[in-house]
Amino acid sequence: MAKGIAVIGDSESIKGFSAVGLDIFPCDDFEGAGHLLRRLADSDNYAIIYLTEDIYLLSEKERGRYEERLSPAIIPIPGVRGNQSTGRKRLSSFVEKAVGSDIIFNN
């Protein structure tokens, strides 16, 4: 059975993702975001879970449970409030950890 792709975030930021076939999970109350993330990640139905940056930053504790697992990949995306560079910072830290210095984004 093929695994799907989920998107969690405020309803305004994620509503367009359903048009391209992704499963959307509006979460306008940020307190329920951690529970929703755990439910989706533990269901084993999703290979990728996108989180808007606000949800991503607020669910650090829950995300930590899945960092060492290959699936699901939990990836931050910008919301309607704008880009906070969370994805770029995350990628930069991965590169620095693997190579010893940030060879991609160093300014």
PLY file of the C-alpha trace (Angstrom):
ply
format ascii 1.0
element vertex 107
property float x
property float y
property float z
element edge 106
property int vertex1
property int vertex2
end_header
0.00 0.00 0.00
1.39 3.39 -0.99
1.84 5.95 1.73
0.39 9.41 1.35
1.49 12.96 2.03
-0.11 15.04 4.78
-0.05 18.78 5.41
-0.72 20.26 8.86
-1.16 23.98 9.38
-3.56 26.85 9.71
-6.46 26.46 7.30
-5.57 29.55 5.27
-2.03 28.30 4.57
-2.84 24.72 3.58
-6.18 24.78 1.78
-4.57 24.80 -1.68
-2.69 21.56 -1.08
-5.86 19.50 -1.36
-6.15 20.60 -5.00
-2.98 18.66 -5.82
-4.06 15.54 -3.96
-2.41 15.97 -0.57
-4.31 15.20 2.63
-4.78 18.42 4.58
-5.30 18.68 8.32
-6.24 22.22 9.34
-5.05 23.05 12.83
-5.95 26.58 13.84
-5.47 25.85 17.54
-1.76 25.33 17.90
-2.22 23.40 21.14
-3.71 20.44 19.26
-0.92 20.37 16.67
1.35 18.05 18.65
-1.41 15.52 19.19
-2.37 15.66 15.52
1.26 15.19 14.44
1.65 12.14 16.70
-1.60 10.63 15.45
-0.61 10.99 11.78
3.01 9.90 12.26
2.07 6.85 14.33
-0.63 5.79 11.86
2.04 4.71 9.36
-0.17 6.05 6.53
2.10 8.94 5.55
5.63 8.99 4.14
5.84 12.79 4.34
4.20 15.22 6.72
4.54 18.90 5.89
4.06 21.36 8.74
3.70 25.10 8.40
6.62 26.81 10.10
4.49 28.02 13.02
3.32 24.46 13.75
6.81 23.08 13.12
8.38 25.40 15.69
5.65 24.78 18.28
5.81 20.99 18.00
9.50 20.50 18.77
8.87 17.92 21.50
6.64 15.79 19.29
8.96 16.07 16.28
11.83 14.77 18.39
10.12 11.38 18.62
10.47 10.93 14.85
13.87 12.44 14.05
15.68 9.09 14.00
13.00 7.36 11.93
13.17 7.25 8.15
9.44 7.63 7.78
7.60 9.90 7.99
9.78 12.77 6.87
8.61 15.87 8.73
9.30 18.97 6.67
8.60 22.65 7.43
6.93 24.85 4.81
6.16 28.59 4.89
2.67 29.65 5.90
0.66 32.69 4.86
2.49 34.79 7.45
5.69 34.49 5.42
8.90 32.53 5.33
10.80 32.24 8.62
13.74 30.36 7.00
13.15 27.32 9.20
13.78 24.88 6.35
16.96 26.66 5.31
18.31 26.66 8.87
17.48 22.96 9.21
19.22 22.05 5.96
22.22 24.17 6.92
22.57 22.31 10.23
22.39 18.94 8.44
25.15 19.97 6.02
27.31 21.31 8.82
26.84 18.12 10.82
27.72 15.91 7.85
30.62 17.89 6.40
31.93 19.88 9.35
31.05 23.30 7.98
28.18 24.89 6.12
29.42 24.71 2.53
26.05 25.63 1.01
24.69 28.66 2.85
27.81 30.19 4.39
27.79 33.94 3.87
0 1
1 2
2 3
3 4
4 5
5 6
6 7
7 8
8 9
9 10
10 11
11 12
12 13
13 14
14 15
15 16
16 17
17 18
18 19
19 20
20 21
21 22
22 23
23 24
24 25
25 26
26 27
27 28
28 29
29 30
30 31
31 32
32 33
33 34
34 35
35 36
36 37
37 38
38 39
39 40
40 41
41 42
42 43
43 44
44 45
45 46
46 47
47 48
48 49
49 50
50 51
51 52
52 53
53 54
54 55
55 56
56 57
57 58
58 59
59 60
60 61
61 62
62 63
63 64
64 65
65 66
66 67
67 68
68 69
69 70
70 71
71 72
72 73
73 74
74 75
75 76
76 77
77 78
78 79
79 80
80 81
81 82
82 83
83 84
84 85
85 86
86 87
87 88
88 89
89 90
90 91
91 92
92 93
93 94
94 95
95 96
96 97
97 98
98 99
99 100
100 101
101 102
102 103
103 104
104 105
105 106
